Amino acid sequence: MEQWDIDQLQKCHYINLPSYNIDELPKKLDCPELKLISLRRNHGYLTIPDNFFSGTREVKVNNLHGMRFAPSPLPSLRLLTNLISLNLYGCVLEDIAIVAELRRLEILTLERSKIQELPKEIGQLVCLRMLDLTNCHQLKTIPANLLSSLTNLEELYIVTI
């Protein structure tokens, strides 16, 4: 995929780009019917514009592989109030406290992401059932009592290979 057909995207329910070679995303993705988005960057990291998700409020599953969220995830992420699953696989992450605003979130995957500290705000995710921290080699800090505050947590992965 070399460019985005904005008119065509407005009709989409699912966007799955398992491997793409674009260097820039549109400033705003206007897909009012979108339920699932999956973007995978194979080489290097891609930065997502701040308002990228402002036109995708119905998204329930968001898979973003190889993205750069530094210093923090984009503000429009907080607009995804229906989000159930967030997968930030192999992403560059710094402060992800904004994720705590996704109150319906049940699945949070940070596998292979570059993150040093899990913010205490993650404890506010009362619906969280699965947390995957597999191969987060730079993760140094998980605040005291954070995991015990996740009362609905059924699955926790902290494997390092």
Buried (B, 14 or more C-beta within 10 A) or exposed (E): EEEBEEEEBBEBEEBEBEEBEBEEBBEBBEBEEBBBBBBBBEEEBBBBBBBBBBBBBBBBBBBBBBBBBBEBBBEBBBBBEEBBBBBBBBBBBBBBBBBBBBEBBBBBBBBBBBBEBBBBBBBBBEBBBBBBBBBBEEBEEBBEEBBEBBEEBEEEBEEEE
